[in-house]
Amino acid sequence: MSRIPDRWLKYSPYGDTIDRFIALKVPLSEKHFTGIPEAKRFTPTDAIETLSLGLIIDLTNTTRYYDPNEFTDNSVEYQKLFVRGHAVPEFSIVKRFVSRVKQFIRDRSNRGKYVGVHCTHGLNRTGYLVCAYLILELGYRAKDAIKLFNHKRGHQMERVNYLNSLYEMERSRKTLTGPRYRPRDDRRNTSIIVSNPDHRYRRRHHSYSPHNDRYQAMPKRTVFE
């Protein structure tokens, strides 16, 4: 028998927009809601009708929650990234996430549409990857990215290992295209972390305020707010 995930009812269906992102908890197919009141349900159909979505990035480590066709049949792109809970995502996952988001944004036909990102609760794995994008692509400091995400999502990121990794990401400024240089005596087949390799980060740090979202189009609204 299908059932809703643990603590799923505790979290709001989605938060406010963060640049081009909307963080949401996993929408569930109707089969999961036996005995659950209509007002507490949140399905792919609800997400589509409620939010101006152009792409869904699914970070859950399973395929049991809904059929991706529920999105793609309604002109919403779907990207699956299997990410284990509790463990900090590998940097290869971060690179794939950032690359997919940039591909979506570059397509002019997606103007006015948002990237919906969800794990199970739309909080820790979701927050980690959204904050990673803000840090690596938009030049946010880790503390400001985390504060912005927590405020917009309406819930606090909980996992200390995720938070520590984001602070380390800011310090190391890992680049998504590989290191800018390699010392002559380093013959190992490993990436090198270059501290602040691009001066653009010194110009583009963002301090958090409730009004610093740069992308102005707003999603549709419903009773889930």
C-alpha positions as CSV (number, residue, x, y, z in Angstrom):
1,M,0.0,0.0,0.0
2,S,1.4,3.4,-1.0
3,R,1.8,6.0,1.8
4,I,3.0,9.5,2.2
5,P,6.6,10.0,3.3
6,D,7.4,10.5,7.0
7,R,6.9,14.2,8.1
8,W,5.6,15.1,4.7
9,L,2.5,16.8,6.1
10,K,4.7,18.9,8.4
11,Y,6.0,21.0,5.5
12,S,4.3,23.6,3.3
13,P,3.9,22.5,-0.3
14,Y,6.2,25.2,-1.7
15,G,7.9,28.5,-0.8
16,D,8.3,31.9,-2.5
17,T,10.5,32.3,-5.6
18,I,14.3,32.5,-5.2
19,D,15.7,34.0,-8.4
20,R,14.5,31.4,-11.0
21,F,13.8,28.7,-8.4
22,I,10.8,27.5,-6.5
23,A,11.5,25.0,-3.7
24,L,8.7,22.5,-3.1
25,K,8.2,19.2,-1.3
26,V,7.7,16.2,-3.5
27,P,4.2,16.2,-5.1
28,L,2.5,12.8,-4.7
29,S,0.3,10.9,-7.1
30,E,-3.3,10.5,-5.9
31,K,-2.7,6.8,-4.9
32,H,-0.7,8.0,-1.9
33,F,-3.5,9.9,-0.3
34,T,-5.8,7.2,1.0
35,G,-7.6,8.7,4.1
36,I,-5.8,12.1,3.6
37,P,-8.2,15.2,3.5
38,E,-8.3,17.0,0.1
39,A,-6.9,20.2,1.7
40,K,-3.7,18.5,2.8
41,R,-2.9,16.9,-0.6
42,F,-0.3,18.2,-3.0
43,T,-0.1,16.5,-6.4
44,P,1.8,17.1,-9.7
45,T,-1.4,18.6,-11.0
46,D,-1.6,21.0,-8.1
47,A,2.0,22.1,-8.7
48,I,1.3,22.6,-12.4
49,E,-1.9,24.6,-11.8
50,T,-0.4,26.6,-8.9
51,L,3.1,27.5,-10.1
52,S,4.5,28.8,-13.4
53,L,6.8,25.8,-13.8
54,G,8.9,25.1,-16.9
55,L,11.2,22.5,-15.4
56,I,11.0,20.1,-12.4
57,I,14.3,18.8,-10.9
58,D,13.6,15.7,-8.8
59,L,16.3,15.0,-6.2
60,T,14.6,12.1,-4.4
61,N,16.5,8.8,-4.4
62,T,13.4,6.9,-5.7
63,T,10.9,6.8,-8.5
64,R,7.9,5.8,-6.4
65,Y,6.2,9.1,-5.7
66,Y,4.8,10.1,-9.1
67,D,5.0,9.4,-12.8
68,P,7.2,12.1,-14.5
69,N,4.7,12.0,-17.4
70,E,2.3,13.9,-15.1
71,F,4.7,16.8,-15.7
72,T,5.9,16.2,-19.2
73,D,2.5,15.6,-20.6
74,N,1.7,19.1,-19.4
75,S,4.6,20.8,-21.1
76,V,6.8,20.9,-18.0
77,E,10.3,19.5,-18.5
78,Y,11.5,16.9,-16.0
79,Q,15.1,16.1,-14.8
80,K,15.9,13.3,-12.4
81,L,19.0,13.5,-10.2
82,F,19.2,10.6,-7.7
83,V,20.5,12.1,-4.5
84,R,20.8,10.1,-1.3
85,G,19.3,11.7,1.8
86,H,21.5,12.8,4.8
87,A,24.7,12.7,2.8
88,V,26.2,15.8,1.1
89,P,25.7,15.5,-2.6
90,E,28.9,14.8,-4.7
91,F,30.2,17.7,-6.6
92,S,29.3,15.9,-9.8
93,I,25.7,16.3,-8.8
94,V,26.2,20.0,-8.2
95,K,27.7,20.4,-11.7
96,R,24.8,18.5,-13.4
97,F,22.3,20.6,-11.5
98,V,23.9,23.9,-12.4
99,S,24.4,22.9,-16.0
100,R,20.7,21.8,-16.4
101,V,19.5,25.1,-14.8
102,K,21.7,27.2,-17.1
103,Q,20.5,25.3,-20.1
104,F,16.9,26.0,-19.1
105,I,17.5,29.7,-18.5
106,R,19.4,30.2,-21.8
107,D,16.3,29.0,-23.7
108,R,14.3,32.2,-24.4
109,S,11.1,30.2,-24.7
110,N,11.3,29.6,-20.9
111,R,11.1,33.3,-20.0
112,G,8.5,33.7,-17.3
113,K,8.8,30.1,-16.2
114,Y,10.5,28.7,-13.0
115,V,12.6,25.8,-12.1
116,G,10.8,23.7,-9.4
117,V,13.3,21.8,-7.2
118,H,12.2,19.1,-4.8
119,C,13.6,16.4,-2.6
120,T,11.2,14.7,-0.2
121,H,10.5,17.8,2.0
122,G,11.9,20.4,-0.3
123,L,14.4,21.5,2.4
124,N,17.8,20.0,2.8
125,R,18.9,18.4,-0.5
126,T,16.8,21.1,-2.3
127,G,18.3,23.9,-0.2
128,Y,21.8,22.6,-0.7
129,L,21.6,22.6,-4.5
130,V,19.7,25.9,-4.8
131,C,22.2,27.6,-2.4
132,A,25.1,26.0,-4.4
133,Y,23.8,27.7,-7.5
134,L,23.5,31.0,-5.7
135,I,27.0,30.7,-4.5
136,L,28.7,29.4,-7.6
137,E,26.8,31.2,-10.3
138,L,25.4,34.4,-8.7
139,G,28.2,35.1,-6.2
140,Y,26.3,34.9,-3.0
141,R,28.1,34.3,0.3
142,A,27.1,31.1,1.9
143,K,25.5,32.7,4.9
144,D,23.3,35.0,2.7
145,A,22.3,32.1,0.3
146,I,21.2,30.0,3.3
147,K,19.4,32.9,5.0
148,L,17.6,33.7,1.7
149,F,16.6,30.1,1.1
150,N,15.3,29.6,4.7
151,H,13.3,32.8,4.5
152,K,11.7,32.0,1.1
153,R,11.1,28.3,1.8
154,G,9.5,29.1,5.2
155,H,11.5,26.3,6.9
156,Q,15.1,26.1,8.2
157,M,17.7,23.8,6.6
158,E,18.5,21.3,9.3
159,R,21.5,19.3,8.4
160,V,24.8,20.7,9.7
161,N,26.9,18.7,7.2
162,Y,25.0,20.4,4.3
163,L,25.6,23.8,5.8
164,N,29.2,23.2,6.5
165,S,29.7,22.1,2.9
166,L,28.1,25.3,1.6
167,Y,30.5,27.4,3.6
168,E,33.4,25.3,2.3
169,M,32.1,25.8,-1.2
170,E,32.2,29.5,-0.7
171,R,35.8,29.3,0.6
172,S,37.1,27.1,-2.1
173,R,35.1,28.6,-5.0
174,K,35.2,25.3,-7.0
175,T,34.7,26.1,-10.6
176,L,32.3,24.1,-12.8
177,T,34.7,24.1,-15.8
178,G,37.7,22.7,-13.9
179,P,40.8,24.4,-12.4
180,R,42.2,27.5,-14.0
181,Y,45.8,26.1,-13.6
182,R,47.7,23.1,-12.4
183,P,51.0,23.2,-10.6
184,R,53.8,21.7,-12.7
185,D,54.7,19.1,-10.1
186,D,51.2,17.8,-9.7
187,R,50.7,14.7,-11.8
188,R,47.7,13.3,-10.0
189,N,44.5,12.9,-11.9
190,T,42.6,15.1,-9.4
191,S,40.9,18.5,-9.6
192,I,42.6,21.4,-7.8
193,I,40.5,23.8,-5.7
194,V,41.4,27.3,-6.5
195,S,40.5,30.0,-4.0
196,N,38.4,32.7,-5.7
197,P,39.8,32.1,-9.2
198,D,37.5,34.6,-10.8
199,H,37.6,38.3,-9.7
200,R,33.9,38.5,-10.7
201,Y,33.0,37.1,-7.3
202,R,34.5,40.1,-5.6
203,R,32.1,42.3,-7.5
204,R,29.1,40.1,-7.3
205,H,28.6,39.3,-3.6
206,H,25.0,39.6,-2.6
207,S,23.8,40.5,0.9
208,Y,20.5,39.1,1.8
209,S,17.4,41.3,2.0
210,P,13.8,40.2,1.4
211,H,13.7,42.3,-1.7
212,N,16.9,41.2,-3.5
213,D,15.3,38.7,-5.9
214,R,16.4,39.6,-9.4
215,Y,13.9,37.7,-11.4
216,Q,10.6,39.6,-11.2
217,A,7.9,37.3,-12.8
218,M,5.7,35.9,-10.1
219,P,4.1,32.4,-9.9
220,K,0.4,31.8,-9.8
221,R,-1.1,31.5,-6.3
222,T,-3.6,29.2,-4.7
223,V,-4.8,28.1,-1.3
224,F,-1.5,26.4,-0.6
225,E,0.1,29.6,0.5
